[in-house]
Amino acid sequence: MDYRDAGVDIVAGRLFVDRIRQSVESTYRDGVLGGLGGFGGCFQLPSGYKEPVLVSGTDGVGTKLMLARALNRHDTVGIDLVAMCVNDVLTLGAEPLFFLDYLATGKLEPEQLAEVVAGIAEGCRQSNCALLGGETAEMPGFYGNGEYDLAGFCVGIVEKQKILNGSQVEVGDVAIGLASQGLHSNGFSLARKIVEKSGLAWDATPEELGGRSLGEVLLAPTRLYVQPILEALRDGMEIHGMAHITGGGLPENLPRCLGEGKSVRLEADSWEIPGIFRWLAKVGEVKEEDMFDTFNMGIGFVAIVGRERASETLAWFRDRDIASYCIGEVVNNEL
């Protein structure tokens, strides 16, 4: 017997690396040293920092991968993987520098996984983040044929004096919510259960979705907020805190960017909740509290700014075709 008899095709693995090389190298930016295929990726830190601090983040895509497999569309989940990591790193005011991915599968299917890597590369390009390396693991018997899982790892950089750690947030500041592109990558265990209960196929078009199909809306990738936020910071916008709205929704993630003793009083009717969330709540008979604890409800990212800059901030993002809303204000916890 040989390794191929056991279900692992080494030759196919080598060919796969060659196949994705162009996608990977298209993400390279200043600082990348060497090329694809080494035991480690090298990146030279940018100059000009007095006290550079590296910021790291890691995440996955979760059971949204089951939807990608059901629809046989694998290009968007790679964008999800990058977004889940770079958006987290961004909340500290950091610029993402490079990204690594881990891809595990039962049997290497080059076309399917090349789509995934193409999506990862697209997410990196949109974030000006180099895809520095990765690992593809073929694990027969652990994953079934056609099944795969993803994990991502991102490293960014920020000047020590500019780290957003909650201390800059003041009572009276305004929370500016930036629109999501749907569920992003959270809440899919519940969403899939609701779709199953509805008895509808993925190509069904419920009235709430405005003519789009369930599959199309649910598979929409996580929005990348890196470029507009970094541009805003370079333009001198004073952002006191930022939150990436992922698992746990606004109630769990918004407090993570605040200093001790502070909360955000939300105005839940200050933005229009997208149709997919209204459909999930109706069909699944999900309580409003549980909806907000599970999904982003249409707000994918939040920037905390001074009240005097709120109108200017809204206009800045809207000029760049990013729907934004004043969704609440910072208050003392005792209030």
DRENKOLLO-735183 format. One record per residue (C-alpha): residue in one letter; x, y, z; residue number from 0. Coordinates in steps of 0.1 Angstrom, whole numbers. Example, Ala and Ser with C-alpha at 12.3 -4.5 7.8 and 13.67 -1.06 7.14 Angstrom:
<pts>
+-------+-------+-------+-------+--------+
| tivex |  east | north |    up | drenza |
+-------+-------+-------+-------+--------+
|     a |   123 |   -45 |    78 |      0 |
|     s |   137 |   -11 |    71 |      1 |
+-------+-------+-------+-------+--------+
</pts>
This chain:
<pts>
+-------+-------+-------+-------+--------+
| tivex |  east | north |    up | drenza |
+-------+-------+-------+-------+--------+
|     m |     0 |     0 |     0 |      0 |
|     d |    10 |    36 |    -4 |      1 |
|     y |    -4 |    70 |     9 |      2 |
|     r |   -27 |    73 |   -21 |      3 |
|     d |   -43 |    39 |   -12 |      4 |
|     a |   -50 |    54 |    22 |      5 |
|     g |   -68 |    84 |     6 |      6 |
|     v |   -41 |   110 |     5 |      7 |
|     d |   -29 |   121 |   -30 |      8 |
|     i |     5 |   139 |   -26 |      9 |
|     v |     8 |   146 |   -63 |     10 |
|     a |   -27 |   162 |   -64 |     11 |
|     g |   -16 |   184 |   -34 |     12 |
|     r |    15 |   196 |   -53 |     13 |
|     l |    -6 |   204 |   -84 |     14 |
|     f |   -31 |   222 |   -62 |     15 |
|     v |    -4 |   245 |   -48 |     16 |
|     d |     7 |   253 |   -84 |     17 |
|     r |   -29 |   260 |   -93 |     18 |
|     i |   -35 |   286 |   -66 |     19 |
|     r |    -1 |   303 |   -69 |     20 |
|     q |   -13 |   331 |   -91 |     21 |
|     s |   -42 |   339 |   -67 |     22 |
|     v |   -19 |   340 |   -37 |     23 |
|     e |     8 |   361 |   -54 |     24 |
|     s |   -18 |   386 |   -65 |     25 |
|     t |   -23 |   396 |   -29 |     26 |
|     y |    14 |   405 |   -23 |     27 |
|     r |    21 |   440 |   -10 |     28 |
|     d |    52 |   458 |     1 |     29 |
|     g |    69 |   439 |    30 |     30 |
|     v |    65 |   404 |    16 |     31 |
|     l |    98 |   386 |    14 |     32 |
|     g |   102 |   354 |    -6 |     33 |
|     g |    74 |   334 |   -23 |     34 |
|     l |    50 |   306 |   -19 |     35 |
|     g |    61 |   272 |    -8 |     36 |
|     g |    86 |   278 |    21 |     37 |
|     f |    82 |   265 |    56 |     38 |
|     g |    73 |   300 |    68 |     39 |
|     g |    62 |   333 |    53 |     40 |
|     c |    84 |   364 |    59 |     41 |
|     f |    71 |   399 |    62 |     42 |
|     q |    92 |   430 |    69 |     43 |
|     l |    75 |   456 |    91 |     44 |
|     p |    67 |   489 |    75 |     45 |
|     s |    90 |   518 |    84 |     46 |
|     g |    78 |   551 |   101 |     47 |
|     y |    64 |   536 |   133 |     48 |
|     k |    79 |   548 |   166 |     49 |
|     e |    64 |   520 |   188 |     50 |
|     p |    48 |   495 |   164 |     51 |
|     v |    25 |   470 |   180 |     52 |
|     l |    14 |   438 |   162 |     53 |
|     v |   -23 |   428 |   165 |     54 |
|     s |   -34 |   393 |   157 |     55 |
|     g |   -67 |   376 |   151 |     56 |
|     t |   -81 |   342 |   142 |     57 |
|     d |  -115 |   329 |   132 |     58 |
|     g |  -134 |   306 |   109 |     59 |
|     v |  -166 |   306 |    88 |     60 |
|     g |  -187 |   281 |   108 |     61 |
|     t |  -217 |   261 |    95 |     62 |
|     k |  -221 |   286 |    66 |     63 |
|     l |  -198 |   261 |    48 |     64 |
|     m |  -227 |   237 |    48 |     65 |
|     l |  -247 |   261 |    27 |     66 |
|     a |  -218 |   267 |     3 |     67 |
|     r |  -216 |   229 |    -2 |     68 |
|     a |  -254 |   226 |    -7 |     69 |
|     l |  -253 |   253 |   -33 |     70 |
|     n |  -220 |   242 |   -48 |     71 |
|     r |  -207 |   277 |   -46 |     72 |
|     h |  -174 |   282 |   -28 |     73 |
|     d |  -160 |   316 |   -38 |     74 |
|     t |  -177 |   337 |   -12 |     75 |
|     v |  -168 |   318 |    20 |     76 |
|     g |  -131 |   327 |    14 |     77 |
|     i |  -141 |   363 |    16 |     78 |
|     d |  -159 |   355 |    48 |     79 |
|     l |  -128 |   339 |    63 |     80 |
|     v |  -107 |   370 |    56 |     81 |
|     a |  -133 |   394 |    67 |     82 |
|     m |  -140 |   377 |   100 |     83 |
|     c |  -103 |   381 |   109 |     84 |
|     v |   -93 |   415 |    94 |     85 |
|     n |  -124 |   432 |   107 |     86 |
|     d |  -115 |   421 |   142 |     87 |
|     v |   -80 |   433 |   140 |     88 |
|     l |   -93 |   466 |   126 |     89 |
|     t |  -113 |   474 |   157 |     90 |
|     l |   -80 |   482 |   176 |     91 |
|     g |   -71 |   508 |   149 |     92 |
|     a |   -47 |   484 |   132 |     93 |
|     e |   -39 |   480 |    95 |     94 |
|     p |   -39 |   443 |    85 |     95 |
|     l |    -6 |   432 |    70 |     96 |
|     f |    -7 |   396 |    62 |     97 |
|     f |   -30 |   366 |    64 |     98 |
|     l |   -26 |   328 |    67 |     99 |
|     d |   -52 |   301 |    61 |    100 |
|     y |   -58 |   265 |    71 |    101 |
|     l |   -79 |   244 |    48 |    102 |
|     a |   -88 |   208 |    58 |    103 |
|     t |  -108 |   184 |    37 |    104 |
|     g |  -116 |   147 |    34 |    105 |
|     k |  -105 |   145 |    -3 |    106 |
|     l |   -87 |   172 |   -22 |    107 |
|     e |  -111 |   185 |   -49 |    108 |
|     p |   -90 |   210 |   -68 |    109 |
|     e |  -118 |   230 |   -85 |    110 |
|     q |  -138 |   233 |   -54 |    111 |
|     l |  -109 |   244 |   -32 |    112 |
|     a |   -94 |   266 |   -58 |    113 |
|     e |  -127 |   286 |   -56 |    114 |
|     v |  -122 |   289 |   -19 |    115 |
|     v |   -86 |   301 |   -22 |    116 |
|     a |   -97 |   326 |   -49 |    117 |
|     g |  -122 |   340 |   -24 |    118 |
|     i |   -95 |   343 |     2 |    119 |
|     a |   -73 |   361 |   -22 |    120 |
|     e |  -101 |   385 |   -32 |    121 |
|     g |  -107 |   393 |     5 |    122 |
|     c |   -70 |   399 |    10 |    123 |
|     r |   -68 |   422 |   -21 |    124 |
|     q |   -98 |   442 |    -9 |    125 |
|     s |   -81 |   446 |    25 |    126 |
|     n |   -46 |   453 |    11 |    127 |
|     c |   -35 |   423 |    32 |    128 |
|     a |    -9 |   398 |    18 |    129 |
|     l |   -19 |   361 |    17 |    130 |
|     l |    15 |   350 |    31 |    131 |
|     g |    10 |   313 |    33 |    132 |
|     g |   -13 |   285 |    44 |    133 |
|     e |   -19 |   248 |    49 |    134 |
|     t |   -40 |   224 |    30 |    135 |
|     a |   -47 |   192 |    50 |    136 |
|     e |   -62 |   161 |    33 |    137 |
|     m |   -78 |   140 |    61 |    138 |
|     p |   -98 |   110 |    47 |    139 |
|     g |  -120 |    94 |    73 |    140 |
|     f |  -122 |   126 |    93 |    141 |
|     y |  -141 |   147 |    68 |    142 |
|     g |  -165 |   132 |    42 |    143 |
|     n |  -160 |   136 |     4 |    144 |
|     g |  -168 |   172 |    -5 |    145 |
|     e |  -166 |   184 |    31 |    146 |
|     y |  -140 |   210 |    42 |    147 |
|     d |  -133 |   234 |    70 |    148 |
|     l |  -115 |   267 |    71 |    149 |
|     a |   -96 |   287 |    97 |    150 |
|     g |   -78 |   321 |    91 |    151 |
|     f |   -51 |   340 |   109 |    152 |
|     c |   -44 |   377 |   105 |    153 |
|     v |   -16 |   400 |   118 |    154 |
|     g |   -19 |   438 |   117 |    155 |
|     i |     1 |   468 |   129 |    156 |
|     v |    -8 |   499 |   149 |    157 |
|     e |    12 |   527 |   166 |    158 |
|     k |    11 |   520 |   204 |    159 |
|     q |    -2 |   555 |   212 |    160 |
|     k |   -31 |   550 |   187 |    161 |
|     i |   -44 |   516 |   200 |    162 |
|     l |   -82 |   519 |   206 |    163 |
|     n |   -87 |   501 |   239 |    164 |
|     g |  -119 |   517 |   252 |    165 |
|     s |  -102 |   545 |   272 |    166 |
|     q |  -109 |   570 |   245 |    167 |
|     v |  -147 |   565 |   246 |    168 |
|     e |  -166 |   591 |   265 |    169 |
|     v |  -202 |   594 |   279 |    170 |
|     g |  -222 |   612 |   252 |    171 |
|     d |  -203 |   597 |   223 |    172 |
|     v |  -225 |   585 |   194 |    173 |
|     a |  -225 |   549 |   180 |    174 |
|     i |  -224 |   549 |   142 |    175 |
|     g |  -236 |   516 |   128 |    176 |
|     l |  -224 |   505 |    94 |    177 |
|     a |  -247 |   483 |    74 |    178 |
|     s |  -240 |   446 |    70 |    179 |
|     q |  -245 |   425 |    39 |    180 |
|     g |  -268 |   400 |    56 |    181 |
|     l |  -260 |   374 |    82 |    182 |
|     h |  -222 |   376 |    74 |    183 |
|     s |  -208 |   344 |    91 |    184 |
|     n |  -229 |   341 |   123 |    185 |
|     g |  -262 |   325 |   133 |    186 |
|     f |  -262 |   299 |   105 |    187 |
|     s |  -270 |   269 |   128 |    188 |
|     l |  -303 |   287 |   137 |    189 |
|     a |  -309 |   300 |   101 |    190 |
|     r |  -305 |   266 |    86 |    191 |
|     k |  -329 |   251 |   111 |    192 |
|     i |  -355 |   278 |   102 |    193 |
|     v |  -351 |   272 |    65 |    194 |
|     e |  -355 |   235 |    71 |    195 |
|     k |  -387 |   242 |    91 |    196 |
|     s |  -400 |   264 |    63 |    197 |
|     g |  -398 |   235 |    38 |    198 |
|     l |  -385 |   260 |    11 |    199 |
|     a |  -357 |   253 |   -13 |    200 |
|     w |  -326 |   275 |   -14 |    201 |
|     d |  -338 |   291 |   -47 |    202 |
|     a |  -371 |   302 |   -31 |    203 |
|     t |  -378 |   339 |   -31 |    204 |
|     p |  -398 |   350 |     0 |    205 |
|     e |  -415 |   383 |    -3 |    206 |
|     e |  -393 |   399 |    24 |    207 |
|     l |  -362 |   393 |     2 |    208 |
|     g |  -373 |   416 |   -27 |    209 |
|     g |  -370 |   390 |   -54 |    210 |
|     r |  -336 |   375 |   -43 |    211 |
|     s |  -334 |   338 |   -33 |    212 |
|     l |  -327 |   325 |     1 |    213 |
|     g |  -295 |   309 |   -10 |    214 |
|     e |  -283 |   342 |   -26 |    215 |
|     v |  -290 |   363 |     4 |    216 |
|     l |  -277 |   338 |    30 |    217 |
|     l |  -244 |   332 |    11 |    218 |
|     a |  -236 |   369 |     6 |    219 |
|     p |  -201 |   374 |    21 |    220 |
|     t |  -192 |   393 |    52 |    221 |
|     r |  -185 |   429 |    44 |    222 |
|     l |  -149 |   441 |    46 |    223 |
|     y |  -147 |   474 |    65 |    224 |
|     v |  -109 |   478 |    63 |    225 |
|     q |  -104 |   502 |    35 |    226 |
|     p |  -131 |   527 |    44 |    227 |
|     i |  -122 |   527 |    81 |    228 |
|     l |   -85 |   531 |    74 |    229 |
|     e |   -92 |   559 |    49 |    230 |
|     a |  -114 |   576 |    75 |    231 |
|     l |   -86 |   575 |   100 |    232 |
|     r |   -60 |   588 |    75 |    233 |
|     d |   -84 |   616 |    67 |    234 |
|     g |   -83 |   626 |   104 |    235 |
|     m |  -116 |   612 |   116 |    236 |
|     e |  -115 |   609 |   154 |    237 |
|     i |  -129 |   574 |   161 |    238 |
|     h |  -129 |   566 |   198 |    239 |
|     g |  -138 |   529 |   196 |    240 |
|     m |  -149 |   502 |   171 |    241 |
|     a |  -167 |   469 |   173 |    242 |
|     h |  -171 |   441 |   148 |    243 |
|     i |  -206 |   427 |   152 |    244 |
|     t |  -202 |   389 |   150 |    245 |
|     g |  -216 |   360 |   171 |    246 |
|     g |  -237 |   374 |   200 |    247 |
|     g |  -248 |   404 |   180 |    248 |
|     l |  -248 |   440 |   192 |    249 |
|     p |  -255 |   431 |   229 |    250 |
|     e |  -223 |   410 |   232 |    251 |
|     n |  -199 |   428 |   208 |    252 |
|     l |  -206 |   465 |   214 |    253 |
|     p |  -195 |   465 |   251 |    254 |
|     r |  -161 |   451 |   240 |    255 |
|     c |  -150 |   484 |   227 |    256 |
|     l |  -161 |   505 |   257 |    257 |
|     g |  -142 |   515 |   288 |    258 |
|     e |  -152 |   502 |   322 |    259 |
|     g |  -185 |   515 |   336 |    260 |
|     k |  -199 |   525 |   302 |    261 |
|     s |  -227 |   511 |   280 |    262 |
|     v |  -244 |   521 |   248 |    263 |
|     r |  -281 |   529 |   249 |    264 |
|     l |  -293 |   516 |   215 |    265 |
|     e |  -322 |   530 |   195 |    266 |
|     a |  -335 |   498 |   179 |    267 |
|     d |  -357 |   517 |   154 |    268 |
|     s |  -329 |   539 |   141 |    269 |
|     w |  -321 |   516 |   112 |    270 |
|     e |  -341 |   494 |    89 |    271 |
|     i |  -337 |   458 |    97 |    272 |
|     p |  -331 |   439 |    64 |    273 |
|     g |  -358 |   415 |    51 |    274 |
|     i |  -338 |   383 |    57 |    275 |
|     f |  -339 |   389 |    95 |    276 |
|     r |  -376 |   397 |    94 |    277 |
|     w |  -383 |   365 |    75 |    278 |
|     l |  -362 |   344 |    99 |    279 |
|     a |  -380 |   359 |   129 |    280 |
|     k |  -414 |   353 |   114 |    281 |
|     v |  -409 |   317 |   101 |    282 |
|     g |  -388 |   306 |   131 |    283 |
|     e |  -410 |   324 |   156 |    284 |
|     v |  -379 |   338 |   172 |    285 |
|     k |  -382 |   363 |   199 |    286 |
|     e |  -368 |   398 |   193 |    287 |
|     e |  -343 |   394 |   221 |    288 |
|     d |  -330 |   361 |   207 |    289 |
|     m |  -327 |   376 |   172 |    290 |
|     f |  -305 |   404 |   186 |    291 |
|     d |  -285 |   379 |   206 |    292 |
|     t |  -278 |   357 |   175 |    293 |
|     f |  -276 |   379 |   144 |    294 |
|     n |  -261 |   413 |   135 |    295 |
|     m |  -296 |   425 |   125 |    296 |
|     g |  -282 |   446 |    97 |    297 |
|     i |  -253 |   463 |   115 |    298 |
|     g |  -220 |   447 |   108 |    299 |
|     f |  -196 |   473 |   123 |    300 |
|     v |  -198 |   502 |   147 |    301 |
|     a |  -176 |   533 |   151 |    302 |
|     i |  -179 |   554 |   183 |    303 |
|     v |  -174 |   591 |   176 |    304 |
|     g |  -179 |   624 |   195 |    305 |
|     r |  -214 |   638 |   192 |    306 |
|     e |  -201 |   669 |   174 |    307 |
|     r |  -186 |   646 |   146 |    308 |
|     a |  -217 |   623 |   142 |    309 |
|     s |  -233 |   641 |   112 |    310 |
|     e |  -199 |   645 |    95 |    311 |
|     t |  -191 |   608 |   100 |    312 |
|     l |  -225 |   597 |    86 |    313 |
|     a |  -220 |   618 |    55 |    314 |
|     w |  -185 |   605 |    51 |    315 |
|     f |  -196 |   569 |    49 |    316 |
|     r |  -227 |   575 |    29 |    317 |
|     d |  -206 |   593 |     3 |    318 |
|     r |  -188 |   560 |    -1 |    319 |
|     d |  -220 |   541 |    -6 |    320 |
|     i |  -219 |   525 |    29 |    321 |
|     a |  -253 |   528 |    46 |    322 |
|     s |  -247 |   542 |    81 |    323 |
|     y |  -269 |   552 |   110 |    324 |
|     c |  -268 |   568 |   145 |    325 |
|     i |  -278 |   538 |   165 |    326 |
|     g |  -273 |   549 |   201 |    327 |
|     e |  -252 |   569 |   225 |    328 |
|     v |  -226 |   560 |   252 |    329 |
|     v |  -240 |   563 |   288 |    330 |
|     n |  -228 |   554 |   323 |    331 |
|     n |  -237 |   519 |   333 |    332 |
|     e |  -257 |   531 |   363 |    333 |
|     l |  -281 |   549 |   340 |    334 |
+-------+-------+-------+-------+--------+
</pts>
